[in-house]
Amino acid sequence: MHCEVIAVGTELLLGIVVDGNSAWIGEQLALAGIDCYFQVKVGDNFKRIEGAIRQALERSDAVICCGGLGPTQDDITRDVIAHVMGVEMRRDAVIADRIRSIFASRGRVMSQNNLRQADVPIGAQPMAQMPGTAPGLVCPIGDKVLYAVPGVPSEMREMISGTVLPDLRRRSGQAAVIMSRVLRTWGMSESGLAEALAVRVEELDRLGNPTIAYQASGIEGIKVRIVAKCDDAAEAARILDREEALLRGVLGDVVFGIDEQSMEVVVLKLLKDKGLTLAVAEELTGGLLSSRMSAADPAMAVFRGGRIAADAIADGRLPLNERAGAAAAAVRSHYQTGVGIAAVAGKREAGVVEVALAADLGGGRHGETQLLPGDQKRLRDFAVINLLNLLRKALCT
């Protein structure tokens, strides 16, 4: 089963909107065992959308059109699909009533052009999921199928998960279960990870199951994805457990979490398990660390606060690493927490900045010095993640 993705919208071509939808859909298709060889972006033009759909139908078994299902004049995906199917459109009374009720529930007056979204090509089937005013469509075209989903990410994801993927599995006759697990790493380059895991990857290439792939994710680290394909979920889970243990044995504390666990979530759990609270000194990181920690701990049960002011940093005449340690101790004392952490910038040269990181755990102090990128955004981003990683390793010792 081959499935192609067509993202519709002139804004995608102009770079006004980054097409994250196609990336997510491609990932879900891969996890479902559905091959996706082509992803296309096309602007809001009838002939070009038609050409993209006809080309996709020639080379693929299924097509997912994402976007262009809104109520405005440039939302023409429905019209193009009806033309390709060779049918007229019919207004679906149930969908029209549902659109009216959505506006009423929000206390808003509905423009009549919103009812365009209730127009369905004859022969197409609306999807059961309809979190917004744009219904998704399942459109049979000969022995192939076209799915139309809105470009709003949350709406699209609900329809892909609820209708498209199950329907594709049914059409493909696929009975196998495909499961994945992501190991999240920090502190080793992608090439370093590939070198460390080279022997295991060669073994898996021969075995064919599970498989391993890498995904560089900026300051969120490098992800190592394990994918297992089995006859049942229990066996797939056992394979993932076994492979995770093996890879952790090779990579050690470079692995900080799995799947959706961010560095701050992992650190907060370690602190909570040890009955510790945290405060941060942020002259360098400018509140970014506090923002990330408070988002992960909105009740501030573990994270108690941060200080951005320069006076939170100790005597500037001290050596850099001592200043960081003193700043961590000072903020811990100020907030009366079990742990204080700080990142302090030193000299800047050749596009990099010397940065000292410190964690004060009351009974002990941990620190290290690193060279980080010199531009402000990346300097702050990398200081935050490296500081949290320092604390994570200190809590694990």
Residue, then its C-alpha position, 0 to 999 in steps of 0.5 A: m500500500h502506497c500513500e501520497v500526501i498533498a499539502v494545499g495552501t499558497e502560504l506553505l509555498l511562501g514560507i509563511v506557514v511551515d508544513g509540519n502536517s506532512a511531516w507528522i502524517g509521514e511519521q504516522l504512515a511509517l508507523a502504520g507500515i504504509d509506504c509514503y514515497f511522495q509528499v507534495k505542496v501546492g498552492d490554492n489554484f484549481k488546475r495545479i491542485e487537480g494536476a497534483i491529485r491526478q499525478a498522485l492517483e497515478r502512482s499511489d494507492a491512496v492520497i491524503c489531501c491536507g488543507g483547503l477545506g475552509p469557508t473562504q474563496d481560496d478553499i477549493t479542495r472540495d471543488v477540485i476533488a468533486h471535479v476529479m471524481g466527476v460528480e456534483m456536490r451536495r449539501d449535507a444537512v447533518i453537517a450544516d446543522r452541526i456547523r450551525s451548532i458549533f457557532a451557536s455554542r461559541g456565541r458567535v454569528m455564523s456567516q453563510n459562507n461557512l455552509r460551503q463546508a457542508d458541501v460533499p462530493i456525491g459518493a464521498q463519505p464524511m469522517a466521523q470526527m469533526p472537531g471543527t467546522a471542516p468535515g474530513l472526507v473519504c473519497p473513492i476514486g476507482d479502485k483508489v481512495l482520496y482522503a481530505v482533511p483540514g489543515v488545522p493540526s489538531e483537527m487533522r490529527e484527530m481525523i488521521s488517527g480516527t479514520v484515515l489510518p484504520d481505513l488504510r490498514r483495512r484496505s491494505g489487509q495488514a494484520a501486523v502490529i507496528m509499535s515504536r519507542v523513542l530514546r531521547t539523548w543528550g550529550m553525543s552527536e548524531s555521528g557519535l551515536a551512529e558509531a556507538l551503535a554501528v555493530r547493533v545496527e548491522e545486526l538489525d539490518r540482517l535480522g530486519n526487526p526491530t529497526i533503528a533510526y536517528q532524528a536530530s531535534g535541536i535542543e531537544g536532543i537526538k532521538v533514537r527511534i526503535v520500531a518493532k513489527c509483530d503479530d501482536a502488541a505484547e510481542a512488539a512491546r517485549i521486543l521494544d523493552r529488550e532493545e531499549a535495555l540493550l541500547r541503554g547498556v551501550l549509551g549509558d546516561v546519554v539517554f535521558g528519557i523516552d518518547e515525549q519525556s522532555m529534559e525538564v520533565v525528567v529532572l522534575k521527576l527526579l527531584k520529586d522522587k528525592g523530595l527536593t525543590l528547585a530554584v534557578a539563577e537566570e542572568l544568562t538564560g533570561g527567564l527561559l529556564s523558568s518558563r520551561m520548568s513552570a510549564a512542566d510544573p504549573a503548580m510549582a510544587v517542585f520548581r519554586g522560582g528563578r531570579i533574572a536580575a544581575d545581582a543574583i550572580a555572585d562577585g564578578r571578580l571570582p573565577l567563572n566556575e566559582r561565580a556559577g557555584a556561588a550563584a547557584a548557592a545564593v538562589r537556593s538560599h533565597y528561595q529556601t530550596g533543596v537545589g539551586i542551579a545557575a549558568v554564568a557567561g564568561k569571555r566571548e571569542a571566535g563566535v563562542v562563549e565560555v559558560a560555567l554551569a553549576a548545581d548546588l544540592g546543599g550537601g554537594r556542588h557539581g559544575e562544568t565549563q562549556l563552550l556554547p554558540g555565541d548568538q543569544k538565542r542559541l546561547r540561552d537554549f543550549a545553556v538551559i538544556n546543558l544545565l538541566n542535564l548537569l542537574r540530571k546527572a548529579l541527581c542520578t549519582 
